[in-house]
């Protein structure tokens, strides 16, 4: 029996809410969702995948029960501060690719790819995969030392284009994750996710050997084949596994911690490539994209020249500010939302911003409604009703009910939402200072359609 299999039989527990503890009602909702996710998991999982069994409550705390190893930490955090033998990472890549032999199981457990944050390591340098449904809860209520690159950095071109995940998609996905683990750099390093997704579809990926000169020519070539833009150009899975076994023997060296390789970005080759990527991104040979950026740039210059006064002023009532807030969400106007709210919008800010970018790109590529095209809204807010609950000179409270509709590749979802908002004067202007209910859950990244 392997050490991994032996560990798999051990039952351990960890706090569900470790660093951030939500209010009681939200806790109950999350526990319900986590239990549902556990119930939907296959009864038997490979030893490589952490198997969660239940949520229990002890002395007022909720704990996740799981089979596997103790004292796990994100692999990316470990690599950030510790050296590691290259053969450990290459062996892990080989084992992760082997999981793709049961591609339907992988699609079920990792529907958006096997990403860097799914890999966890224990004190004995054994590496495991955390199911996406469990990782989501940990991400929202546990603090991490390192900002691990999100799924956008490991997405294959065909998935960016809207196609479903296939075996070849996961091959690209895993190659990009281990490119990051080995080199400390993602295949494209922009902080703007829209730029990253554009480059994945259009730009050439820098050879891994340029970042990690120690690797052999054969291993470098294998990685670049896995990262081919066209699915049909990526190698066969069985061939990949055999080639990894063979090339691993000629690639034995110590990989330094990410922190000790921060000067990598100063490498002239890398800097030149990143600069060229950004130039080509801006001057892409598509007049529609150029027009899109020209319109955005022109609007920005016009805004500067016209002074662009704030939308919300001392003349606006508390009720008008609440209306502005929901208008901002409905129209994907993050600036207006931030004007209305005197608190961090959390995950909602990301949702609003990225949805705005995607819908604008749809317009740029022929979906402009004024030209007879159609823009598929990712989400919409309808049937808004706002009721004032209380009012004083310094504070107002409102209740808002509305229908929130969301669309993704899996289908369309509709939910009835209910919020309570507190509005107070901040430097003479009414601002929303607190919110309870449905929207607070979304700010924390708990979206209702994930339950369906």
C-alpha positions in Angstrom: 0.0 0.0 0.0 1.4 3.4 -1.0 2.1 6.1 1.6 -0.5 8.3 -0.2 -3.2 5.5 0.1 -2.3 5.0 3.8 -2.8 8.7 4.5 -6.1 8.6 2.5 -7.5 6.3 5.2 -6.8 8.7 8.0 -9.6 11.1 9.0 -8.7 14.6 10.0 -10.6 17.9 10.7 -9.9 21.5 10.0 -11.8 24.7 10.8 -14.2 25.8 8.1 -14.0 29.4 9.1 -10.4 30.0 10.1 -9.5 33.6 9.7 -12.8 35.3 8.9 -16.0 34.2 10.7 -19.2 35.4 9.0 -22.5 36.1 10.9 -24.6 33.1 12.0 -27.1 33.1 9.1 -24.3 33.2 6.5 -22.5 30.4 8.4 -25.6 28.2 8.2 -26.0 28.9 4.5 -22.3 28.1 3.8 -22.5 24.9 5.9 -25.5 23.8 3.9 -23.7 24.5 0.6 -20.6 22.7 1.7 -22.6 19.7 2.8 -24.4 19.7 -0.6 -21.0 19.9 -2.4 -19.7 16.9 -0.3 -22.9 14.9 -1.0 -22.4 15.5 -4.7 -18.8 14.3 -4.7 -18.1 10.8 -6.0 -18.0 8.1 -3.3 -14.5 7.0 -4.3 -11.8 9.4 -5.3 -8.2 8.8 -6.3 -5.7 9.1 -3.4 -4.3 12.2 -5.1 -7.6 14.1 -4.5 -8.5 15.2 -0.9 -11.8 13.5 0.0 -14.1 15.5 2.2 -16.6 13.6 4.3 -18.8 15.9 6.4 -19.1 19.2 8.3 -19.4 18.9 12.1 -19.8 21.4 14.9 -17.8 21.2 18.1 -17.8 23.9 20.8 -19.4 26.4 18.6 -17.0 25.9 15.7 -17.6 24.3 12.3 -15.0 21.7 11.1 -14.5 20.0 7.8 -13.8 16.2 8.1 -11.6 14.9 5.4 -9.4 11.9 4.5 -5.8 12.6 3.6 -2.8 14.2 5.1 -2.5 16.7 7.9 -0.9 20.2 7.9 -1.5 21.0 4.3 -0.5 24.4 2.8 -0.9 25.7 -0.7 1.9 24.5 -2.9 2.4 28.0 -4.4 2.9 29.4 -0.8 5.4 26.6 -0.1 7.4 27.3 -3.3 7.4 31.0 -2.5 9.7 30.5 0.4 11.2 27.0 0.1 13.5 25.2 -2.4 12.2 22.0 -3.9 13.7 19.2 -6.0 12.7 19.4 -9.6 11.8 15.7 -9.7 9.1 16.2 -7.1 7.3 18.7 -9.3 7.8 16.7 -12.5 6.5 13.6 -10.7 3.5 15.6 -9.6 2.9 16.7 -13.2 3.1 13.1 -14.4 0.5 12.0 -11.7 -1.8 14.9 -12.5 -1.8 14.1 -16.2 -2.5 10.4 -15.3 -5.7 11.6 -13.6 -6.9 12.9 -17.0 -7.3 9.2 -18.0 -10.7 9.5 -16.2 -11.6 12.8 -17.9 -15.2 12.7 -16.8 -14.2 12.6 -13.1 -11.8 15.5 -13.6 -14.5 17.6 -15.3 -16.8 16.9 -12.4 -14.3 17.8 -9.6 -12.5 20.5 -11.5 -15.0 22.1 -13.9 -12.9 25.2 -14.5 -9.5 23.5 -14.8 -6.9 22.2 -12.3 -5.4 25.5 -11.2 -2.4 26.5 -9.1 -4.6 27.0 -6.0 -5.9 23.4 -6.2 -2.4 22.0 -5.4 -1.6 21.5 -1.7 1.6 20.0 0.0 2.2 18.4 3.3 5.2 18.2 5.6 6.6 15.2 3.8 6.4 16.9 0.4 3.5 14.8 -0.7 1.2 16.9 -3.0 -2.6 16.6 -3.2 -5.4 18.2 -5.1 -8.2 20.1 -3.4 -11.6 19.9 -5.1 -12.8 23.3 -6.4 -16.0 23.3 -4.4 -14.0 23.0 -1.1 -11.3 25.5 -2.2 -14.0 28.1 -2.8 -15.0 28.1 0.9 -11.4 28.2 2.1 -10.6 31.1 -0.2 -13.4 33.2 1.2 -12.8 32.6 4.9 -9.1 31.8 5.2 -6.2 34.1 4.7 -3.3 33.2 2.5 0.3 34.5 2.6 0.6 34.6 -1.2 -1.7 36.0 -3.8 -1.9 32.9 -6.0 -2.7 33.5 -9.7 -6.3 32.8 -10.5 -7.8 30.5 -13.1 -7.6 33.1 -15.9 -3.8 32.6 -16.0 -4.1 28.9 -16.7 -7.0 28.9 -19.2 -6.5 27.3 -22.6 -7.3 29.4 -25.7 -10.3 27.4 -26.8 -12.0 27.8 -23.4 -11.3 31.6 -23.5 -13.1 31.5 -26.8 -16.2 29.9 -25.2 -15.7 26.2 -25.9 -16.2 23.5 -23.3 -13.3 21.8 -21.4 -11.9 18.8 -23.2 -9.0 16.4 -22.5 -6.7 18.6 -24.6 -7.8 21.7 -22.6 -6.7 20.1 -19.4 -3.3 19.3 -20.9 -2.7 23.0 -21.7 -4.1 23.9 -18.3 -1.7 21.6 -16.4 1.3 22.6 -18.5 0.6 26.3 -17.7 0.3 25.6 -14.0 3.6 23.7 -13.8 5.2 26.3 -16.0 4.4 28.6 -13.1 5.5 26.2 -10.4 8.8 25.6 -12.1 9.7 29.1 -13.2 7.8 31.3 -10.7 6.2 33.1 -13.7 2.8 32.6 -15.3 2.7 32.2 -19.1 1.5 35.8 -19.2 2.0 38.0 -16.2 -0.3 41.1 -16.6 -2.5 41.9 -13.6 -5.4 42.8 -16.0 -7.3 39.6 -16.6 -8.7 40.8 -19.9 -5.2 41.3 -21.2 -4.1 37.9 -20.1 -7.0 36.2 -21.8 -6.4 38.2 -25.0 -2.7 37.2 -25.0 -3.5 33.5 -24.3 -5.5 33.6 -27.6 -3.0 35.6 -29.7 0.5 35.7 -28.3 3.4 33.3 -28.4 4.4 31.9 -24.9 8.0 32.5 -23.8 10.0 29.2 -23.8 10.2 27.8 -20.3 13.9 27.4 -20.8 14.3 31.2 -20.9 13.1 31.4 -17.3 14.6 28.1 -16.2 17.9 27.5 -18.0 18.5 24.2 -16.1 15.9 22.2 -17.9 16.8 20.1 -20.8 15.9 20.9 -24.4 13.6 17.8 -24.5 11.6 18.9 -21.4 11.4 22.5 -22.7 10.0 21.2 -26.1 7.5 18.9 -24.3 6.1 21.9 -22.3 5.8 24.1 -25.4 4.0 21.3 -27.3 1.5 21.0 -24.4 1.1 24.8 -24.6 0.3 24.7 -28.3 -2.6 27.1 -29.2 -4.4 24.5 -31.4 -5.8 21.5 -29.5 -4.8 19.1 -32.3 -1.2 20.1 -32.0 -0.9 19.1 -28.3 0.6 15.6 -27.7 -1.4 12.5 -26.9 -1.8 11.8 -23.2 -0.1 8.4 -23.1 2.8 9.8 -25.0 3.1 12.7 -22.6 3.2 10.5 -19.5 5.9 8.3 -21.0 8.0 11.3 -22.2 7.8 12.9 -18.8 9.0 9.7 -17.2 11.9 9.6 -19.6 12.9 13.3 -19.5 12.6 13.5 -15.7 15.7 11.4 -15.4 17.8 14.1 -17.2 16.2 17.0 -15.2 17.4 16.7 -11.6 18.2 20.1 -9.9 17.0 22.2 -7.0 14.5 24.9 -7.7 15.0 28.1 -5.7 12.1 29.7 -3.8 10.0 32.3 -5.8 11.2 35.0 -3.3 14.9 34.4 -4.3 14.0 34.7 -8.0 12.3 38.0 -7.9 15.0 39.5 -10.1 13.8 37.2 -13.0 11.6 40.0 -14.3 14.8 42.1 -14.8 16.0 39.5 -17.4 16.4 41.5 -20.7 14.8 38.7 -22.8 11.7 38.6 -20.5 11.4 42.4 -20.4 11.6 42.7 -24.2 9.1 40.0 -24.7 6.6 41.4 -22.3 7.0 44.9 -23.9 6.4 43.4 -27.4 3.4 41.5 -26.2 1.8 44.7 -24.9 2.6 46.6 -28.1 1.1 43.9 -30.2 -1.9 43.6 -27.9 -2.7 47.3 -28.4 -2.1 47.3 -32.2 -3.8 44.0 -32.9 -4.6 43.7 -36.6 -8.3 44.0 -36.2 -9.9 47.3 -36.9 -12.7 46.5 -34.5 -10.5 46.1 -31.6 -8.5 49.2 -32.5 -11.8 51.1 -32.7 -12.8 49.7 -29.4 -9.7 51.0 -27.6 -9.9 54.3 -29.6 -13.5 54.8 -28.4 -12.5 54.0 -24.8 -9.4 56.3 -25.0 -11.4 59.1 -26.6 -14.0 58.8 -23.9 -11.3 59.0 -21.3 -9.8 62.2 -22.8 -13.2 63.7 -23.2 -13.8 62.9 -19.5 -10.6 64.7 -18.5 -11.3 67.7 -20.6 -14.9 68.1 -19.5 -14.0 67.8 -15.8 -16.2 64.7 -15.2 -17.9 65.8 -11.9 -18.9 63.1 -9.4 -22.3 61.6 -10.0 -23.3 61.7 -6.3 -23.3 65.2 -4.7 -24.5 66.8 -1.5 -27.8 67.6 -3.4 -28.7 63.9 -3.7 -31.0 62.3 -1.1 -30.3 59.1 0.7 -32.9 57.3 -1.4 -31.3 58.5 -4.6 -27.9 57.2 -3.5 -29.5 53.7 -3.0 -31.0 53.9 -6.5 -27.6 54.9 -7.9 -26.0 51.9 -6.2 -28.4 49.4 -7.9 -28.2 51.3 -11.2 -24.4 50.9 -11.0 -24.7 47.1 -10.5 -27.3 46.8 -13.3 -25.2 48.8 -15.8 -21.8 47.3 -14.6 -20.6 50.8 -13.7 -18.0 50.1 -11.0 -17.0 53.7 -10.5 -20.6 54.7 -9.6 -20.9 51.7 -7.3 -17.8 52.7 -5.5 -19.1 56.3 -5.2 -22.4 55.1 -3.6 -20.8 52.6 -1.2 -18.4 53.6 1.6 -17.1 50.0 2.0 -15.1 47.4 0.0 -17.2 45.7 -2.6 -15.0 42.6 -2.4 -15.8 39.9 -5.0 -18.6 41.9 -6.4 -16.2 44.5 -7.7 -14.4 41.9 -9.7 -17.7 40.5 -11.0 -18.9 43.9 -12.2 -15.5 44.9 -13.7 -14.9 41.7 -15.6 -18.5 41.5 -16.8 -18.2 45.1 -18.1 -15.1 44.1 -20.1 -16.6 41.0 -21.6 -19.8 42.7 -22.7 -17.8 45.6 -24.2 -15.6 43.1 -26.1 -18.8 41.4 -27.4 -19.9 44.8 -28.8 -16.4 45.4 -30.4 -16.7 42.0 -32.1 -20.0 42.6 -33.8 -22.5 42.6 -31.0 -23.3 46.3 -31.0 -27.1 46.5 -30.5 -27.2 49.8 -32.5 -25.9 47.8 -35.5 -28.4 45.0 -35.1 -26.1 42.8 -33.1 -26.9 41.1 -29.8 -24.9 41.3 -26.5 -25.6 38.4 -24.2 -25.7 39.9 -20.8 -23.9 37.9 -18.2 -26.2 39.2 -15.5 -29.1 41.5 -15.2 -31.0 43.1 -12.3 -34.8 43.5 -12.7 -38.0 44.3 -10.8 -36.2 46.5 -8.3 -38.3 47.8 -5.4 -36.9 50.0 -2.7 -38.6 50.7 0.6 -37.5 53.2 3.3 -37.6 51.5 6.7 -36.5 54.4 8.9 -35.1 57.9 8.7 -33.3 60.4 10.9 -31.1 63.4 10.3 -28.0 61.3 10.3 -29.1 57.9 9.1 -31.6 56.2 6.8 -32.4 52.4 6.4 -33.8 50.9 3.3 -34.9 47.5 2.1 -34.4 46.5 -1.5 -35.9 43.5 -3.3 -35.1 42.5 -6.9 -34.6 39.7 -9.3 -31.0 38.8 -10.2 -30.5 36.9 -13.4 -27.2 35.2 -14.3 -26.1 33.4 -17.4 -23.0 31.1 -18.0 -22.1 28.2 -20.3 -24.2 25.9 -18.1 -27.4 27.8 -18.4 -29.4 30.7 -17.0 -30.4 31.3 -13.3 -32.8 33.6 -11.6 -32.9 34.4 -7.9 -35.1 36.7 -5.8 -32.8 38.9 -3.7 -33.4 40.9 -0.5 -31.0 43.5 1.0 -31.1 45.9 3.9 -28.9 49.0 3.6 -27.8 51.7 6.0 -27.1 55.2 4.5 -25.2 57.8 6.5 -23.7 61.2 5.7 -19.9 61.1 5.1 -18.4 64.6 4.7 -21.8 66.0 3.8 -22.7 63.4 1.2 -25.0 60.4 1.7 -23.2 57.1 1.3 -24.2 53.5 1.9 -22.2 52.4 5.0 -23.5 48.9 5.6 -25.4 46.2 3.8 -27.0 43.0 4.9 -28.6 40.1 3.0 -28.1 38.7 -0.5 -25.7 41.3 -1.7 -23.4 40.9 1.3 -23.1 37.2 0.5 -22.1 38.1 -3.1 -19.5 40.6 -1.8 -18.0 37.6 0.1 -18.0 35.6 -3.1 -21.0 33.4 -2.2 -23.1 33.5 -5.4 -26.5 31.8 -5.2 -26.3 30.2 -8.7 -23.3 28.1 -7.5 -25.7 26.0 -5.6 -27.7 24.9 -8.6 
